[in-house]
Amino acid sequence: MESPIGTLTLVKTDGMLSGLYMSHPDLRSEQLGPRVEAGFEDVVQQLDEYFARTRTVFTVPIAPEGTTFQRRVWSELQTIPYGETRSYSQLADAIGKRSAMRAVGAANGRNPISIIVPCHRVIGSNGTLVGYGGGLERKRFLLDLEQANGPRSLW
């Protein structure tokens, strides 16, 4: 789907969203399965509402594939409210794994369902934008989108 941050690739497994990827040079269609045009209407509608700033919570069923630890981190990401951020250390504390801050960062970076599982809401302890698979420009756009002033133009 086309979005204000570029093309988004949506992947479903057994009727549940299992991937939401931003355009990336290493993303190959053979890794994702056959291309289909139907069956994503619910996801597209909710993403359109999010980008229009009329949706703050996603309700599409998701099924991210990962380790137990990764799924725990991704679950915790979903508790970060719209318009708010958390640091990697706060995220590690929230799952009771303060000593695993690097592993939390790695799990955040492997999130297969960006935007809906809001890994963009995790920032450095000093408040700076750090690491984002979609690029820091997109991360800034998404964080700005969720603020009262709205986003600046990205493209």
Secondary structure as UniProt FT lines:
FT   STRAND          2..3
FT   TURN            4..5
FT   STRAND          6..13
FT   TURN            14..15
FT   STRAND          16..22
FT   TURN            25..26
FT   HELIX           29..32
FT   HELIX           41..51
FT   TURN            52..53
FT   HELIX           68..77
FT   TURN            78..79
FT   TURN            82..83
FT   STRAND          86..87
FT   HELIX           88..94
FT   TURN            95..96
FT   HELIX           98..100
FT   HELIX           101..109
FT   TURN            114..116
FT   HELIX           119..121
FT   STRAND          122..123
FT   TURN            125..126
FT   TURN            133..134
FT   HELIX           136..145
FT   TURN            148..149
//
